[in-house]
Amino acid sequence: MKTPIGRLAPSPTGVLHLGNARSFLLAWLDIRARNGHLLMRIEDLDGPRIRAGAEQAALEDLRWMGLDWDGDILRQSERLPVYRSALDQLLASKRAYSCICSRKDVELAASAPHAGEEGTLYPGTCVGRYENFAAAVAASPAARQPNVRFQCAAGDTTFEDRFHGVTTYNVAEQLGDFVIWKRAQEAAYQLAVVVDDAASGVTEVLRGNDLLSSAARQLQLYAALDLAAPTFAHVPLILGADGRRLAKRHGDTSLRTLREQGLEAQQLIGWLAWQSGLQDSPAACTAQQLAAAFDLAQVPEAPVIWRGSFSA
């Protein structure tokens, strides 16, 4: 049987919180339980949002949790030429095109379709409009750099998610053509993730279910670039008692703050294990103690609810 290869991929745009901790713990357990290979990737392409010291803080938090990884750390900010090569391939095959539309342009477009799950769908204004990148720059207000969008294939994209089962999206109709290269001259998330996972030989991706639709987008990119795609598992998030994603209104759930308040790593792991169906109580334990018996099928389908306490 082929050795599974997974990855942890924090983004240094802020501190790690309880939700991140759960997703990273489950991703770590899923690979370690099968004696797989686990990589570390820093997703540091979102230039203006990158915070000084956030990478080091995230790595310290993960080590504090007892989560390790194999090999050297890969940083996306050091791989722009690789992403550019993939972009050129998509442009050459006419699966990508320059787009001068601003977010406001998209929202105001008279022909814009109904809103999708992430806002107004891109109406395709710039499809086939410019002969090349230079023509798009010349047509753009103040000759600003255009974005580059991926042109989605028509029809359904269906995949077997290890947690959700058979999942289908009509990417073109439900999600729309999406940005893969930003006007700041860096790869967007969807393109960078696909290129990196393929280059690293990643076979398993476990992450939060807020990224379920991203799997459909990414599968279209894998196909367009003729790359082997991994299998996906999208686990429920941690929500506040109001049923909404964790935010400041639910209190400070950053690992750094919880650590400063005296939370022990084994206490956190025990609570996460209990909430994830891996043990019958929030008794303190280590990630290593959970690995031998871990089975993704034990994880409940319902989201975890944070009520402000690590006790039962």
ChimeraX attribute file (.defattr): number of C-alpha atoms within 10 A of each C-alpha:
attribute: neighborCount
match mode: 1-to-1
recipient: residues
	/A:1	3
	/A:2	6
	/A:3	11
	/A:4	18
	/A:5	21
	/A:6	26
	/A:7	24
	/A:8	23
	/A:9	18
	/A:10	21
	/A:11	22
	/A:12	23
	/A:13	20
	/A:14	17
	/A:15	20
	/A:16	22
	/A:17	20
	/A:18	20
	/A:19	22
	/A:20	18
	/A:21	20
	/A:22	25
	/A:23	22
	/A:24	22
	/A:25	21
	/A:26	24
	/A:27	24
	/A:28	26
	/A:29	23
	/A:30	22
	/A:31	22
	/A:32	24
	/A:33	15
	/A:34	16
	/A:35	14
	/A:36	18
	/A:37	18
	/A:38	21
	/A:39	21
	/A:40	19
	/A:41	19
	/A:42	18
	/A:43	21
	/A:44	21
	/A:45	22
	/A:46	19
	/A:47	11
	/A:48	8
	/A:49	12
	/A:50	16
	/A:51	15
	/A:52	11
	/A:53	12
	/A:54	18
	/A:55	20
	/A:56	10
	/A:57	17
	/A:58	22
	/A:59	18
	/A:60	14
	/A:61	21
	/A:62	21
	/A:63	13
	/A:64	15
	/A:65	21
	/A:66	16
	/A:67	20
	/A:68	15
	/A:69	18
	/A:70	11
	/A:71	9
	/A:72	9
	/A:73	12
	/A:74	16
	/A:75	16
	/A:76	22
	/A:77	16
	/A:78	10
	/A:79	16
	/A:80	15
	/A:81	12
	/A:82	15
	/A:83	22
	/A:84	17
	/A:85	12
	/A:86	20
	/A:87	24
	/A:88	12
	/A:89	15
	/A:90	19
	/A:91	19
	/A:92	11
	/A:93	11
	/A:94	13
	/A:95	17
	/A:96	25
	/A:97	28
	/A:98	27
	/A:99	26
	/A:100	22
	/A:101	18
	/A:102	11
	/A:103	10
	/A:104	8
	/A:105	13
	/A:106	18
	/A:107	18
	/A:108	11
	/A:109	14
	/A:110	9
	/A:111	12
	/A:112	16
	/A:113	17
	/A:114	13
	/A:115	13
	/A:116	13
	/A:117	10
	/A:118	9
	/A:119	10
	/A:120	18
	/A:121	21
	/A:122	27
	/A:123	17
	/A:124	18
	/A:125	15
	/A:126	16
	/A:127	16
	/A:128	13
	/A:129	13
	/A:130	17
	/A:131	10
	/A:132	12
	/A:133	16
	/A:134	14
	/A:135	13
	/A:136	22
	/A:137	19
	/A:138	15
	/A:139	14
	/A:140	15
	/A:141	12
	/A:142	8
	/A:143	13
	/A:144	14
	/A:145	21
	/A:146	25
	/A:147	25
	/A:148	25
	/A:149	26
	/A:150	26
	/A:151	22
	/A:152	20
	/A:153	18
	/A:154	10
	/A:155	11
	/A:156	15
	/A:157	17
	/A:158	14
	/A:159	17
	/A:160	13
	/A:161	19
	/A:162	17
	/A:163	18
	/A:164	16
	/A:165	12
	/A:166	10
	/A:167	15
	/A:168	14
	/A:169	18
	/A:170	18
	/A:171	22
	/A:172	19
	/A:173	18
	/A:174	17
	/A:175	22
	/A:176	22
	/A:177	23
	/A:178	20
	/A:179	22
	/A:180	21
	/A:181	26
	/A:182	17
	/A:183	16
	/A:184	14
	/A:185	13
	/A:186	21
	/A:187	28
	/A:188	21
	/A:189	19
	/A:190	18
	/A:191	21
	/A:192	25
	/A:193	18
	/A:194	25
	/A:195	20
	/A:196	18
	/A:197	22
	/A:198	15
	/A:199	12
	/A:200	13
	/A:201	14
	/A:202	21
	/A:203	19
	/A:204	22
	/A:205	22
	/A:206	24
	/A:207	23
	/A:208	19
	/A:209	18
	/A:210	11
	/A:211	13
	/A:212	18
	/A:213	19
	/A:214	15
	/A:215	26
	/A:216	20
	/A:217	25
	/A:218	19
	/A:219	19
	/A:220	20
	/A:221	25
	/A:222	17
	/A:223	11
	/A:224	18
	/A:225	17
	/A:226	9
	/A:227	15
	/A:228	16
	/A:229	21
	/A:230	20
	/A:231	15
	/A:232	20
	/A:233	22
	/A:234	21
	/A:235	28
	/A:236	21
	/A:237	23
	/A:238	25
	/A:239	19
	/A:240	19
	/A:241	14
	/A:242	12
	/A:243	12
	/A:244	13
	/A:245	17
	/A:246	21
	/A:247	13
	/A:248	9
	/A:249	10
	/A:250	16
	/A:251	11
	/A:252	15
	/A:253	18
	/A:254	19
	/A:255	25
	/A:256	17
	/A:257	14
	/A:258	16
	/A:259	14
	/A:260	9
	/A:261	9
	/A:262	8
	/A:263	14
	/A:264	14
	/A:265	21
	/A:266	18
	/A:267	18
	/A:268	25
	/A:269	23
	/A:270	24
	/A:271	22
	/A:272	27
	/A:273	26
	/A:274	18
	/A:275	23
	/A:276	22
	/A:277	16
	/A:278	22
	/A:279	16
	/A:280	11
	/A:281	15
	/A:282	20
	/A:283	18
	/A:284	16
	/A:285	17
	/A:286	17
	/A:287	21
	/A:288	13
	/A:289	9
	/A:290	18
	/A:291	20
	/A:292	13
	/A:293	10
	/A:294	20
	/A:295	16
	/A:296	17
	/A:297	11
	/A:298	11
	/A:299	19
	/A:300	15
	/A:301	13
	/A:302	11
	/A:303	18
	/A:304	19
	/A:305	17
	/A:306	20
	/A:307	13
	/A:308	12
	/A:309	7
	/A:310	15
	/A:311	11
	/A:312	9
